[in-house]
Amino acid sequence: MKSLMSAIIEKISGIKLDSSVPLGYLYRFIVDKIIDRLYGSIRLQTFKPVYISPRVTIKGRRFIKFGNNLFISKGCHIDALGSEGIKLGDRVSFGLNTTMIVTGSLRQIGRGIIIGNNVGLGSHGYYGGAGRVEIGDDTIFGNYVSVHPENHNYDSLETPIRLQGVNHKGITIGKGCWIGAKATILDGADIGDGCIVAAGAVVRGKIPPNSIIGGVPAKIIKMRT
């Protein structure tokens, strides 16, 4: 029985399980995923394998495109309203309480968020999409990461900043990156393939491929090659 359950979970998740995981835990996992699969099919009106907790808020469903094996954990809030909406590849997972909002204000519709295959978003993250965000395949994010492709204008001293509007450059995060917990990615950041961003780093500007960066603002610590 345990080997059968393990095989089912490995097929769903795409990962090899530790043999010491108890049978009761495997059983609960499968039951939860059956519920998420049924709800996901109804919520996104699809026959694709999607697993969405009933405790998820989704707004602007028609602006979302997605591949197979989408996992959205409980407590997530997704608002896809935008000119490009949200596009998700295969095997994308949202950790607990992740927030993803393309349009922050109805005064100006945001652009969108594009995420490749095999991307894992840690818990409690915030991903804005106003100025467009693109994330490459096989990139993983720690918990409490925030991504902000937008800046407020502030040139005038007479006009409150909140009334001066915003500007966008967009954010690109390459393939095979590891973004550490509580990192903040600011507008205009262009992170090359294979980069590692240390926990708590604040990232802006262009980062060469295979860099290990950290600090506030983030600087190159060393190269992986």
Secondary structure, 3 states (H helix, E strand, C coil): CHHHHHHHHHHHHCCCCCCCCCHHHHHHHHHHHHHHHHHHHHHCCCCCCEEECCCCEEECHHHEEECCCEEECCCCEEECCCCCEEEECCCCEECCCCEEECCCECCECCCEEEECCCCEECCCCEEECCCCEEECCCCEECCCCEEECCEECCCCCCCCHHHCCEECCCEEECCCCEECCCCEEECCCEECCCCEECCCCEECCEECCCEEEECCCCEEEEECC
